[in-house]
């Protein structure tokens, strides 16, 4: 069935089912429903309840094109141009890493520490901000905070600024084109860093590397190059007390903990699970 044969919601879903049933494809019914919901501006429940609802030729062609791209492996977030993170909607483009639910744990750890400190106006940094998901979420959750968000990619920072404007927090976030924190003196009360942590061997086999920017994934030979560089530069840029929260690879915990302990000998370093139960979050509480 081509787009010219798609006249209703039911036709569109039948078209997707045929592609799914025709062979090996990453397209799923859930993705097909999400794409159709995006095209028609209605929720999944409405789609299922109204298979007879008409689709004009433009909507049908757009749906068919997006379904073909999804069948080729392109991520849903790129197809619809957005992704949910921490209950918020963020614009996403191929210039940024797609926000993952597991990264929400970074925000959880930061918020819990800020609550314990009862700091009315903390100075926070989000290193390697990408889409700005962490920085924007923290700004929304802590209206008194002032944030600095850095990224080495100018296109990524443009996306992050767009998201800050979307959520009306752009006036409290300074977006800086920088390699980690290199040009910034701080000081910061808390730093979040979801840096590239995929090692070269894994990156070569990673299908997602086809769709997302390599600069947001490549962590060097063992995946920890950027963590080492951040830890070398960070100590003089922190207040006392302060917090560092890192997201790392699922198999990097013990090595990354040792690096953090060496950089901050007096700190309390904890390896914490993400929302999937994997030990991928490191909390470094500096006295």
Phi and psi restraints in degrees (value plus and minus 20) as a CYANA .aco file:
   2 UNK   PHI    -108.9   -68.9
   2 UNK   PSI     154.7   194.7
   3 UNK   PHI     -81.7   -41.7
   3 UNK   PSI     -46.3    -6.3
   4 UNK   PHI     -88.7   -48.7
   4 UNK   PSI     -38.0     2.0
   5 UNK   PHI    -118.7   -78.7
   5 UNK   PSI     -16.8    23.2
   6 UNK   PHI    -116.8   -76.8
   6 UNK   PSI      89.5   129.5
   7 UNK   PHI    -137.9   -97.9
   7 UNK   PSI     -37.4     2.6
   8 UNK   PHI    -156.5  -116.5
   8 UNK   PSI     150.7   190.7
   9 UNK   PHI     -78.4   -38.4
   9 UNK   PSI     -62.5   -22.5
  10 UNK   PHI     -82.4   -42.4
  10 UNK   PSI     -59.9   -19.9
  11 UNK   PHI     -81.1   -41.1
  11 UNK   PSI     -61.2   -21.2
  12 UNK   PHI     -83.5   -43.5
  12 UNK   PSI     -65.7   -25.7
  13 UNK   PHI     -88.0   -48.0
  13 UNK   PSI     -54.7   -14.7
  14 UNK   PHI     -85.1   -45.1
  14 UNK   PSI     -58.8   -18.8
  15 UNK   PHI     -78.9   -38.9
  15 UNK   PSI     -64.8   -24.8
  16 UNK   PHI     -85.2   -45.2
  16 UNK   PSI     -60.2   -20.2
  17 UNK   PHI     -82.6   -42.6
  17 UNK   PSI     -57.3   -17.3
  18 UNK   PHI     -83.8   -43.8
  18 UNK   PSI     -61.4   -21.4
  19 UNK   PHI     -85.5   -45.5
  19 UNK   PSI     -62.8   -22.8
  20 UNK   PHI     -81.9   -41.9
  20 UNK   PSI     -60.1   -20.1
  21 UNK   PHI    -100.6   -60.6
  21 UNK   PSI     -28.8    11.2
  22 UNK   PHI    -102.4   -62.4
  22 UNK   PSI     -36.4     3.6
  23 UNK   PHI     145.1   185.1
  23 UNK   PSI    -184.9  -144.9
  24 UNK   PHI     -93.0   -53.0
  24 UNK   PSI      94.5   134.5
  25 UNK   PHI    -171.0  -131.0
  25 UNK   PSI     125.0   165.0
  26 UNK   PHI     -95.9   -55.9
  26 UNK   PSI     -26.8    13.2
  27 UNK   PHI     -84.9   -44.9
  27 UNK   PSI     114.0   154.0
  28 UNK   PHI    -145.2  -105.2
  28 UNK   PSI     142.1   182.1
  29 UNK   PHI     -77.2   -37.2
  29 UNK   PSI     -58.4   -18.4
  30 UNK   PHI     -81.3   -41.3
  30 UNK   PSI     -63.0   -23.0
  31 UNK   PHI     -86.0   -46.0
  31 UNK   PSI     -61.3   -21.3
  32 UNK   PHI     -80.9   -40.9
  32 UNK   PSI     -63.2   -23.2
  33 UNK   PHI     -82.9   -42.9
  33 UNK   PSI     -61.9   -21.9
  34 UNK   PHI     -84.3   -44.3
  34 UNK   PSI     -59.8   -19.8
  35 UNK   PHI     -86.4   -46.4
  35 UNK   PSI     -64.2   -24.2
  36 UNK   PHI     -86.0   -46.0
  36 UNK   PSI     -60.2   -20.2
  37 UNK   PHI     -79.5   -39.5
  37 UNK   PSI     -60.7   -20.7
  38 UNK   PHI     -84.3   -44.3
  38 UNK   PSI     -62.6   -22.6
  39 UNK   PHI     -87.9   -47.9
  39 UNK   PSI     -62.0   -22.0
  40 UNK   PHI    -115.3   -75.3
  40 UNK   PSI     -29.7    10.3
  41 UNK   PHI      51.7    91.7
  41 UNK   PSI      11.8    51.8
  42 UNK   PHI    -150.9  -110.9
  42 UNK   PSI     139.8   179.8
  43 UNK   PHI    -100.3   -60.3
  43 UNK   PSI     146.5   186.5
  44 UNK   PHI     -80.4   -40.4
  44 UNK   PSI     -60.7   -20.7
  45 UNK   PHI     -80.7   -40.7
  45 UNK   PSI     -60.5   -20.5
  46 UNK   PHI     -85.0   -45.0
  46 UNK   PSI     -62.2   -22.2
  47 UNK   PHI     -78.1   -38.1
  47 UNK   PSI     -67.0   -27.0
  48 UNK   PHI     -87.5   -47.5
  48 UNK   PSI     -47.6    -7.6
  49 UNK   PHI    -106.2   -66.2
  49 UNK   PSI     -32.0     8.0
  50 UNK   PHI    -152.5  -112.5
  50 UNK   PSI      41.0    81.0
  51 UNK   PHI     -85.0   -45.0
  51 UNK   PSI     -39.9     0.1
  52 UNK   PHI    -105.7   -65.7
  52 UNK   PSI     -26.0    14.0
  53 UNK   PHI     -81.1   -41.1
  53 UNK   PSI     112.8   152.8
  54 UNK   PHI     -94.7   -54.7
  54 UNK   PSI     129.6   169.6
  55 UNK   PHI    -138.4   -98.4
  55 UNK   PSI     111.0   151.0
  56 UNK   PHI     -95.3   -55.3
  56 UNK   PSI     150.3   190.3
  57 UNK   PHI     -81.6   -41.6
  57 UNK   PSI     -57.0   -17.0
  58 UNK   PHI     -85.5   -45.5
  58 UNK   PSI     -64.2   -24.2
  59 UNK   PHI     -85.7   -45.7
  59 UNK   PSI     -60.0   -20.0
  60 UNK   PHI     -82.8   -42.8
  60 UNK   PSI     -64.2   -24.2
  61 UNK   PHI     -86.6   -46.6
  61 UNK   PSI     -59.3   -19.3
  62 UNK   PHI     -84.7   -44.7
  62 UNK   PSI     -63.5   -23.5
  63 UNK   PHI     -81.6   -41.6
  63 UNK   PSI     -67.6   -27.6
  64 UNK   PHI     -81.2   -41.2
  64 UNK   PSI     -60.3   -20.3
  65 UNK   PHI     -85.5   -45.5
  65 UNK   PSI     -62.7   -22.7
  66 UNK   PHI     -86.8   -46.8
  66 UNK   PSI     -57.0   -17.0
  67 UNK   PHI     -84.7   -44.7
  67 UNK   PSI     -60.7   -20.7
  68 UNK   PHI     -81.5   -41.5
  68 UNK   PSI     -60.9   -20.9
  69 UNK   PHI     -87.3   -47.3
  69 UNK   PSI     -59.9   -19.9
  70 UNK   PHI     -84.5   -44.5
  70 UNK   PSI     -58.4   -18.4
  71 UNK   PHI     -84.9   -44.9
  71 UNK   PSI     -44.5    -4.5
  72 UNK   PHI    -106.1   -66.1
  72 UNK   PSI     -19.9    20.1
  73 UNK   PHI      84.2   124.2
  73 UNK   PSI     -23.9    16.1
  74 UNK   PHI     -84.3   -44.3
  74 UNK   PSI     115.2   155.2
  75 UNK   PHI     -84.3   -44.3
  75 UNK   PSI     126.1   166.1
  76 UNK   PHI     -76.9   -36.9
  76 UNK   PSI     -60.0   -20.0
  77 UNK   PHI     -78.8   -38.8
  77 UNK   PSI     -56.1   -16.1
  78 UNK   PHI     -92.5   -52.5
  78 UNK   PSI     -54.4   -14.4
  79 UNK   PHI     -89.1   -49.1
  79 UNK   PSI     -58.9   -18.9
  80 UNK   PHI    -120.5   -80.5
  80 UNK   PSI     -29.9    10.1
  81 UNK   PHI      58.8    98.8
  81 UNK   PSI      -4.0    36.0
  82 UNK   PHI    -180.7  -140.7
  82 UNK   PSI     144.5   184.5
  83 UNK   PHI    -170.0  -130.0
  83 UNK   PSI     125.9   165.9
  84 UNK   PHI    -107.1   -67.1
  84 UNK   PSI     119.1   159.1
  85 UNK   PHI    -166.4  -126.4
  85 UNK   PSI     104.7   144.7
  86 UNK   PHI      35.6    75.6
  86 UNK   PSI      16.9    56.9
  87 UNK   PHI      57.4    97.4
  87 UNK   PSI     -12.4    27.6
  88 UNK   PHI    -136.5   -96.5
  88 UNK   PSI     135.0   175.0
  89 UNK   PHI    -121.9   -81.9
  89 UNK   PSI     108.2   148.2
  90 UNK   PHI    -140.2  -100.2
  90 UNK   PSI     117.6   157.6
  91 UNK   PHI     -87.4   -47.4
  91 UNK   PSI     121.4   161.4
  92 UNK   PHI    -156.0  -116.0
  92 UNK   PSI     117.2   157.2
  93 UNK   PHI    -152.7  -112.7
  93 UNK   PSI     151.5   191.5
  94 UNK   PHI     -84.3   -44.3
  94 UNK   PSI     -25.6    14.4
  95 UNK   PHI    -102.4   -62.4
  95 UNK   PSI     -28.6    11.4
  96 UNK   PHI    -150.9  -110.9
  96 UNK   PSI     136.1   176.1
  97 UNK   PHI     -88.7   -48.7
  97 UNK   PSI     116.5   156.5
  98 UNK   PHI     -89.0   -49.0
  98 UNK   PSI     105.4   145.4
  99 UNK   PHI     -77.7   -37.7
  99 UNK   PSI     114.3   154.3
 100 UNK   PHI    -124.2   -84.2
 100 UNK   PSI     126.0   166.0
 101 UNK   PHI     -76.7   -36.7
 101 UNK   PSI     -54.4   -14.4
 102 UNK   PHI     -81.4   -41.4
 102 UNK   PSI     -47.8    -7.8
 103 UNK   PHI     -90.7   -50.7
 103 UNK   PSI     -36.5     3.5
 104 UNK   PHI     -78.4   -38.4
 104 UNK   PSI     -45.7    -5.7
 105 UNK   PHI     -84.1   -44.1
 105 UNK   PSI     -50.4   -10.4
 106 UNK   PHI     -80.6   -40.6
 106 UNK   PSI     -65.0   -25.0
 107 UNK   PHI     -84.2   -44.2
 107 UNK   PSI     -62.9   -22.9
 108 UNK   PHI     -76.7   -36.7
 108 UNK   PSI     -66.3   -26.3
 109 UNK   PHI     -85.1   -45.1
 109 UNK   PSI     -62.4   -22.4
 110 UNK   PHI     -81.5   -41.5
 110 UNK   PSI     -66.5   -26.5
 111 UNK   PHI     -85.2   -45.2
 111 UNK   PSI     -59.9   -19.9
 112 UNK   PHI     -83.1   -43.1
 112 UNK   PSI     -62.1   -22.1
 113 UNK   PHI     -86.9   -46.9
 113 UNK   PSI     -62.2   -22.2
 114 UNK   PHI     -82.5   -42.5
 114 UNK   PSI     -58.1   -18.1
 115 UNK   PHI     -81.4   -41.4
 115 UNK   PSI     -63.0   -23.0
 116 UNK   PHI     -86.6   -46.6
 116 UNK   PSI     -51.8   -11.8
 117 UNK   PHI    -100.2   -60.2
 117 UNK   PSI     -44.5    -4.5
 118 UNK   PHI      33.4    73.4
 118 UNK   PSI      25.5    65.5
 119 UNK   PHI    -108.1   -68.1
 119 UNK   PSI     101.2   141.2
 120 UNK   PHI     -92.1   -52.1
 120 UNK   PSI     -47.9    -7.9
 121 UNK   PHI    -162.3  -122.3
 121 UNK   PSI      47.3    87.3
 122 UNK   PHI     -89.3   -49.3
 122 UNK   PSI     130.1   170.1
 123 UNK   PHI    -122.2   -82.2
 123 UNK   PSI      93.8   133.8
 124 UNK   PHI    -136.7   -96.7
 124 UNK   PSI     132.0   172.0
 125 UNK   PHI    -150.1  -110.1
 125 UNK   PSI     120.9   160.9
 126 UNK   PHI    -139.4   -99.4
 126 UNK   PSI      86.0   126.0
 127 UNK   PHI    -113.1   -73.1
 127 UNK   PSI     103.9   143.9
 128 UNK   PHI      56.0    96.0
 128 UNK   PSI      33.9    73.9
 129 UNK   PHI     -87.3   -47.3
 129 UNK   PSI     -48.7    -8.7
 130 UNK   PHI      40.8    80.8
 130 UNK   PSI    -139.2   -99.2
 131 UNK   PHI     -92.1   -52.1
 131 UNK   PSI     -30.0    10.0
 132 UNK   PHI      65.1   105.1
 132 UNK   PSI     -10.0    30.0
 133 UNK   PHI     -78.5   -38.5
 133 UNK   PSI     -65.8   -25.8
 134 UNK   PHI     -87.7   -47.7
 134 UNK   PSI     -69.6   -29.6
 135 UNK   PHI     -81.1   -41.1
 135 UNK   PSI     -66.3   -26.3
 136 UNK   PHI     -85.2   -45.2
 136 UNK   PSI     -61.3   -21.3
 137 UNK   PHI     -83.4   -43.4
 137 UNK   PSI     -64.6   -24.6
 138 UNK   PHI     -82.7   -42.7
 138 UNK   PSI     -60.2   -20.2
 139 UNK   PHI     -82.9   -42.9
 139 UNK   PSI     -58.7   -18.7
 140 UNK   PHI     -90.5   -50.5
 140 UNK   PSI     -59.0   -19.0
 141 UNK   PHI     -97.5   -57.5
 141 UNK   PSI     -44.5    -4.5
 142 UNK   PHI    -149.3  -109.3
 142 UNK   PSI      63.8   103.8
 143 UNK   PHI     -80.0   -40.0
 143 UNK   PSI     -41.1    -1.1
 144 UNK   PHI    -104.8   -64.8
 144 UNK   PSI     -26.3    13.7
 145 UNK   PHI     -99.6   -59.6
 145 UNK   PSI     130.1   170.1
 146 UNK   PHI    -134.8   -94.8
 146 UNK   PSI     110.7   150.7
 147 UNK   PHI    -141.0  -101.0
 147 UNK   PSI     129.0   169.0
 148 UNK   PHI    -140.7  -100.7
 148 UNK   PSI     107.1   147.1
 149 UNK   PHI    -140.9  -100.9
 149 UNK   PSI     103.2   143.2
 150 UNK   PHI    -134.3   -94.3
 150 UNK   PSI     133.7   173.7
 151 UNK   PHI    -178.9  -138.9
 151 UNK   PSI     130.1   170.1
 152 UNK   PHI    -102.3   -62.3
 152 UNK   PSI     -30.0    10.0
 153 UNK   PHI    -126.7   -86.7
 153 UNK   PSI      98.4   138.4
 154 UNK   PHI     -83.5   -43.5
 154 UNK   PSI     -62.0   -22.0
 155 UNK   PHI     -81.2   -41.2
 155 UNK   PSI     -56.7   -16.7
 156 UNK   PHI     -83.8   -43.8
 156 UNK   PSI     -63.0   -23.0
 157 UNK   PHI     -82.4   -42.4
 157 UNK   PSI     -53.1   -13.1
 158 UNK   PHI     -84.0   -44.0
 158 UNK   PSI     -59.9   -19.9
 159 UNK   PHI     -85.7   -45.7
 159 UNK   PSI     -63.9   -23.9
 160 UNK   PHI     -81.0   -41.0
 160 UNK   PSI     -62.8   -22.8
 161 UNK   PHI     -81.9   -41.9
 161 UNK   PSI     -61.3   -21.3
 162 UNK   PHI     -77.9   -37.9
 162 UNK   PSI     -63.5   -23.5
 163 UNK   PHI     -89.0   -49.0
 163 UNK   PSI     -55.6   -15.6
 164 UNK   PHI     -84.7   -44.7
 164 UNK   PSI     -59.9   -19.9
 165 UNK   PHI     -87.8   -47.8
 165 UNK   PSI     -59.4   -19.4
 166 UNK   PHI     -77.6   -37.6
 166 UNK   PSI     -58.7   -18.7
 167 UNK   PHI    -121.1   -81.1
 167 UNK   PSI      -7.7    32.3
 168 UNK   PHI      40.0    80.0
 168 UNK   PSI      19.7    59.7
 169 UNK   PHI    -145.2  -105.2
 169 UNK   PSI      -8.3    31.7
 170 UNK   PHI     -82.9   -42.9
 170 UNK   PSI     -45.5    -5.5
 171 UNK   PHI     -95.3   -55.3
 171 UNK   PSI     -28.9    11.1
 172 UNK   PHI    -135.4   -95.4
 172 UNK   PSI     -12.7    27.3
 173 UNK   PHI    -144.6  -104.6
 173 UNK   PSI     102.7   142.7
 174 UNK   PHI    -112.8   -72.8
 174 UNK   PSI      97.0   137.0
 175 UNK   PHI    -115.2   -75.2
 175 UNK   PSI     100.9   140.9
 176 UNK   PHI    -143.1  -103.1
 176 UNK   PSI     106.6   146.6
 177 UNK   PHI     -95.6   -55.6
 177 UNK   PSI      90.5   130.5
 178 UNK   PHI    -179.2  -139.2
 178 UNK   PSI     133.1   173.1
 179 UNK   PHI    -107.7   -67.7
 179 UNK   PSI      83.4   123.4
 180 UNK   PHI      38.6    78.6
 180 UNK   PSI    -144.9  -104.9
 181 UNK   PHI    -130.5   -90.5
 181 UNK   PSI      -1.3    38.7
 182 UNK   PHI     -66.6   -26.6
 182 UNK   PSI     -68.2   -28.2
 183 UNK   PHI    -107.8   -67.8
 183 UNK   PSI     -18.1    21.9
 184 UNK   PHI    -127.2   -87.2
 184 UNK   PSI     115.6   155.6
 185 UNK   PHI    -111.3   -71.3
 185 UNK   PSI     -40.0     0.0
 186 UNK   PHI      59.9    99.9
 186 UNK   PSI    -166.2  -126.2
 187 UNK   PHI    -102.8   -62.8
 187 UNK   PSI     139.8   179.8
 188 UNK   PHI    -140.6  -100.6
 188 UNK   PSI     123.5   163.5
 189 UNK   PHI    -101.7   -61.7
 189 UNK   PSI     -50.8   -10.8
 190 UNK   PHI    -173.4  -133.4
 190 UNK   PSI     123.9   163.9
 191 UNK   PHI    -150.1  -110.1
 191 UNK   PSI     110.6   150.6
 192 UNK   PHI    -129.5   -89.5
 192 UNK   PSI     120.2   160.2
 193 UNK   PHI    -166.2  -126.2
 193 UNK   PSI      87.0   127.0
 194 UNK   PHI    -124.4   -84.4
 194 UNK   PSI      61.9   101.9
 195 UNK   PHI    -107.8   -67.8
 195 UNK   PSI     141.9   181.9
 196 UNK   PHI     -77.4   -37.4
 196 UNK   PSI     108.2   148.2
 197 UNK   PHI    -155.3  -115.3
 197 UNK   PSI      -7.2    32.8
 198 UNK   PHI    -104.7   -64.7
 198 UNK   PSI     107.1   147.1
 199 UNK   PHI     -97.4   -57.4
 199 UNK   PSI     147.7   187.7
 200 UNK   PHI     -83.4   -43.4
 200 UNK   PSI     -58.4   -18.4
 201 UNK   PHI     -84.1   -44.1
 201 UNK   PSI     -65.1   -25.1
 202 UNK   PHI     -87.8   -47.8
 202 UNK   PSI     -58.2   -18.2
 203 UNK   PHI     -83.3   -43.3
 203 UNK   PSI     -55.9   -15.9
 204 UNK   PHI     -84.3   -44.3
 204 UNK   PSI     -49.1    -9.1
 205 UNK   PHI    -120.9   -80.9
 205 UNK   PSI     -17.6    22.4
 206 UNK   PHI    -109.1   -69.1
 206 UNK   PSI      97.7   137.7
 207 UNK   PHI     -84.8   -44.8
 207 UNK   PSI     -53.5   -13.5
 208 UNK   PHI     -83.2   -43.2
 208 UNK   PSI     -43.2    -3.2
 209 UNK   PHI     -82.2   -42.2
 209 UNK   PSI     -37.2     2.8
 210 UNK   PHI     -91.8   -51.8
 210 UNK   PSI     -47.2    -7.2
 211 UNK   PHI    -131.1   -91.1
 211 UNK   PSI     -44.7    -4.7
 212 UNK   PHI    -131.6   -91.6
 212 UNK   PSI     134.3   174.3
 213 UNK   PHI     -84.5   -44.5
 213 UNK   PSI     112.2   152.2
 214 UNK   PHI     -79.3   -39.3
 214 UNK   PSI     -54.9   -14.9
 215 UNK   PHI     -82.8   -42.8
 215 UNK   PSI     -42.5    -2.5
 216 UNK   PHI    -109.2   -69.2
 216 UNK   PSI     -23.8    16.2
 217 UNK   PHI    -138.3   -98.3
 217 UNK   PSI     -55.4   -15.4
 218 UNK   PHI     -95.3   -55.3
 218 UNK   PSI      88.9   128.9
 219 UNK   PHI    -121.4   -81.4
 219 UNK   PSI      -7.5    32.5
 220 UNK   PHI      71.4   111.4
 220 UNK   PSI    -194.1  -154.1
 221 UNK   PHI     -75.3   -35.3
 221 UNK   PSI     -59.7   -19.7
 222 UNK   PHI    -132.7   -92.7
 222 UNK   PSI     -14.1    25.9
 223 UNK   PHI      65.9   105.9
 223 UNK   PSI     -23.0    17.0
 224 UNK   PHI    -135.8   -95.8
 224 UNK   PSI      -6.6    33.4
 225 UNK   PHI     -77.4   -37.4
 225 UNK   PSI     -66.8   -26.8
 226 UNK   PHI     -90.7   -50.7
 226 UNK   PSI     -53.3   -13.3
 227 UNK   PHI     -82.9   -42.9
 227 UNK   PSI     -64.9   -24.9
 228 UNK   PHI     -79.4   -39.4
 228 UNK   PSI     -64.4   -24.4
 229 UNK   PHI     -86.9   -46.9
 229 UNK   PSI     -59.7   -19.7
 230 UNK   PHI     -84.3   -44.3
 230 UNK   PSI     -64.6   -24.6
 231 UNK   PHI     -83.8   -43.8
 231 UNK   PSI     -51.5   -11.5
 232 UNK   PHI     -89.6   -49.6
 232 UNK   PSI     -52.7   -12.7
 233 UNK   PHI    -117.4   -77.4
 233 UNK   PSI     -37.1     2.9
 234 UNK   PHI     -97.6   -57.6
 234 UNK   PSI     -59.2   -19.2
 235 UNK   PHI     -68.2   -28.2
 235 UNK   PSI     -66.6   -26.6
 236 UNK   PHI     -92.4   -52.4
 236 UNK   PSI     -27.4    12.6
 237 UNK   PHI    -118.4   -78.4
 237 UNK   PSI     -14.8    25.2
 238 UNK   PHI    -127.8   -87.8
 238 UNK   PSI     128.5   168.5
 239 UNK   PHI    -102.6   -62.6
 239 UNK   PSI    -196.8  -156.8
 240 UNK   PHI    -151.7  -111.7
 240 UNK   PSI      95.4   135.4
 241 UNK   PHI    -101.0   -61.0
 241 UNK   PSI     150.3   190.3
 242 UNK   PHI    -176.3  -136.3
 242 UNK   PSI     153.9   193.9
 243 UNK   PHI    -159.8  -119.8
 243 UNK   PSI     119.6   159.6
 244 UNK   PHI    -141.1  -101.1
 244 UNK   PSI     111.4   151.4
 245 UNK   PHI    -143.1  -103.1
 245 UNK   PSI     102.8   142.8
 246 UNK   PHI    -134.9   -94.9
 246 UNK   PSI     123.1   163.1
 247 UNK   PHI    -124.2   -84.2
 247 UNK   PSI     114.1   154.1
 248 UNK   PHI    -153.0  -113.0
 248 UNK   PSI     157.1   197.1
 249 UNK   PHI     -93.1   -53.1
 249 UNK   PSI     136.8   176.8
 250 UNK   PHI     -83.4   -43.4
 250 UNK   PSI     -42.1    -2.1
 251 UNK   PHI    -128.5   -88.5
 251 UNK   PSI      -7.1    32.9
 252 UNK   PHI    -123.5   -83.5
 252 UNK   PSI     -22.4    17.6
 253 UNK   PHI     -71.3   -31.3
 253 UNK   PSI     -80.9   -40.9
 254 UNK   PHI     -78.2   -38.2
 254 UNK   PSI     -60.9   -20.9
 255 UNK   PHI     -87.4   -47.4
 255 UNK   PSI     -62.8   -22.8
 256 UNK   PHI     -88.3   -48.3
 256 UNK   PSI     -56.0   -16.0
 257 UNK   PHI     -81.4   -41.4
 257 UNK   PSI     -64.1   -24.1
 258 UNK   PHI     -81.6   -41.6
 258 UNK   PSI     -59.3   -19.3
 259 UNK   PHI     -83.0   -43.0
 259 UNK   PSI     -62.1   -22.1
 260 UNK   PHI     -87.2   -47.2
 260 UNK   PSI     -59.8   -19.8
 261 UNK   PHI     -85.4   -45.4
 261 UNK   PSI     -55.7   -15.7
 262 UNK   PHI     -90.0   -50.0
 262 UNK   PSI     -56.4   -16.4
 263 UNK   PHI     -95.6   -55.6
 263 UNK   PSI     -51.4   -11.4
 264 UNK   PHI    -151.2  -111.2
 264 UNK   PSI      57.4    97.4
 265 UNK   PHI     -79.4   -39.4
 265 UNK   PSI     -49.0    -9.0
 266 UNK   PHI    -112.9   -72.9
 266 UNK   PSI     -20.9    19.1
 267 UNK   PHI    -102.2   -62.2
 267 UNK   PSI     139.6   179.6
 268 UNK   PHI    -115.0   -75.0
 268 UNK   PSI      92.3   132.3
 269 UNK   PHI    -126.9   -86.9
 269 UNK   PSI     107.4   147.4
 270 UNK   PHI    -149.7  -109.7
 270 UNK   PSI     117.1   157.1
 271 UNK   PHI    -118.4   -78.4
 271 UNK   PSI     100.5   140.5
 272 UNK   PHI    -141.3  -101.3
 272 UNK   PSI     132.7   172.7
 273 UNK   PHI    -100.2   -60.2
 273 UNK   PSI     130.7   170.7
 274 UNK   PHI    -107.3   -67.3
 274 UNK   PSI    -190.4  -150.4
 275 UNK   PHI     -87.4   -47.4
 275 UNK   PSI     -37.9     2.1
 276 UNK   PHI    -111.2   -71.2
 276 UNK   PSI     -19.5    20.5
 277 UNK   PHI      64.9   104.9
 277 UNK   PSI     -12.0    28.0
 278 UNK   PHI    -113.7   -73.7
 278 UNK   PSI     123.1   163.1
 279 UNK   PHI     -97.4   -57.4
 279 UNK   PSI      67.8   107.8
 280 UNK   PHI    -149.6  -109.6
 280 UNK   PSI     -11.5    28.5
 281 UNK   PHI    -143.0  -103.0
 281 UNK   PSI     111.5   151.5
 282 UNK   PHI    -136.2   -96.2
 282 UNK   PSI     107.1   147.1
 283 UNK   PHI    -127.1   -87.1
 283 UNK   PSI     106.6   146.6
 284 UNK   PHI    -140.5  -100.5
 284 UNK   PSI      84.6   124.6
 285 UNK   PHI    -116.3   -76.3
 285 UNK   PSI      92.2   132.2
 286 UNK   PHI    -116.2   -76.2
 286 UNK   PSI     103.6   143.6
